[in-house]
Amino acid sequence: MIDDSRPVYLRLRDIIAAAILDGKFGDGDMLPSVRAFAAQQGANPLTVAKAYQSFQDDGLVQVKRGVGMFVAPGASRRLRAMERDRFFGAVWPPVAEQMRRIGITMDELEDKTRI
């Protein structure tokens, strides 16, 4: 789920991260160009460049000058670990507290979310 209260470049980063985690872009795959992704998302290319730069800073993408940006080897594994840490550190605590507050048990949660 994308959080609209976050800065646009972080929301764009979330979209790219979700695509990597969902397997739409695998390790070594080329990402859309800044201009193409900006047009697709209706975003400013400079904002997209900032989102891509954050992935580069984290070592999740590699730039091949004149060619494009590619998902770095091992990026999906590292990104999954980063997202798990974020989930357990920031997302889960308020959910667990709300569950406790309204009396939802883990068994009930498991029953309701079984696919």
C-alpha positions in Angstrom: 0.0 0.0 0.0 1.3 3.4 -1.0 1.2 6.1 1.8 0.0 9.4 0.2 1.4 11.4 3.1 5.0 10.5 2.2 7.1 12.6 -0.3 6.5 11.8 -3.9 10.0 10.5 -4.5 9.5 8.0 -1.7 6.1 6.9 -3.1 7.8 6.4 -6.5 10.5 4.4 -4.7 7.7 2.3 -3.1 6.3 1.5 -6.5 9.7 0.4 -7.9 10.4 -1.6 -4.7 7.0 -3.4 -5.0 7.8 -4.2 -8.6 11.1 -5.7 -7.6 9.6 -7.6 -4.7 6.8 -8.9 -6.9 9.3 -10.2 -9.5 8.3 -7.7 -12.2 12.0 -6.7 -12.3 14.5 -9.3 -11.4 18.2 -9.0 -10.5 20.0 -7.8 -13.6 16.8 -6.4 -15.3 16.8 -3.0 -16.8 14.5 -0.5 -15.1 12.4 2.0 -17.1 14.2 5.1 -18.0 13.7 8.2 -15.8 11.6 9.9 -18.5 9.6 6.8 -19.3 8.8 6.1 -15.6 8.0 9.8 -15.0 5.6 9.8 -17.9 4.0 6.5 -16.7 3.5 7.9 -13.2 2.7 11.5 -14.1 5.7 12.7 -12.1 8.5 15.1 -12.7 11.6 13.5 -14.1 13.8 15.1 -11.4 11.6 13.5 -8.8 12.0 10.1 -10.4 15.7 10.7 -10.7 15.8 11.3 -6.9 13.9 8.0 -6.3 16.3 6.1 -8.5 19.3 7.8 -6.8 18.1 6.5 -3.5 18.1 3.0 -4.9 21.6 3.6 -6.2 22.8 4.9 -2.9 21.5 1.7 -1.2 23.3 -0.4 -3.8 20.1 -1.8 -5.2 20.6 -0.6 -8.7 23.6 -0.2 -11.0 24.0 2.5 -13.6 25.5 1.7 -16.9 26.3 5.0 -18.5 24.6 5.5 -21.8 22.6 2.3 -21.3 20.4 2.7 -18.2 19.7 1.5 -14.7 19.7 -2.2 -13.8 18.6 -4.1 -10.7 21.8 -5.0 -8.9 22.6 -8.6 -8.2 21.1 -9.6 -4.9 18.9 -6.5 -4.8 15.6 -8.4 -4.4 17.0 -10.3 -1.4 18.4 -7.2 0.2 15.3 -5.2 -0.5 13.1 -7.9 1.1 15.3 -7.9 4.2 15.1 -4.1 4.4 11.3 -4.2 4.0 11.0 -6.9 6.6 13.0 -4.8 9.1 10.8 -1.7 8.3 7.7 -3.8 8.7 8.6 -5.2 12.1 10.1 -1.9 13.3 7.5 0.6 12.1 4.4 -1.0 10.6 3.7 -4.0 12.9 3.9 -2.4 16.4 0.9 -0.1 15.9 -1.0 -2.9 14.2 -0.2 -5.3 17.1 -1.3 -2.6 19.6 -4.6 -2.1 17.8 -5.2 -5.8 17.7 -4.6 -6.0 21.5 -6.8 -3.0 22.0 -9.8 -4.5 20.2 -9.2 -8.1 21.2 -8.1 -9.7 17.9 -6.0 -12.8 18.5 -3.3 -14.2 16.2 -5.5 -17.3 15.6 -8.4 -15.1 14.5 -6.1 -13.1 12.3 -4.8 -16.2 10.7 -8.3 -17.5 10.1 -9.4 -14.3 8.5 -6.4 -14.0 6.3 -6.2 -17.6 5.1 -6.3 -17.6 1.3 
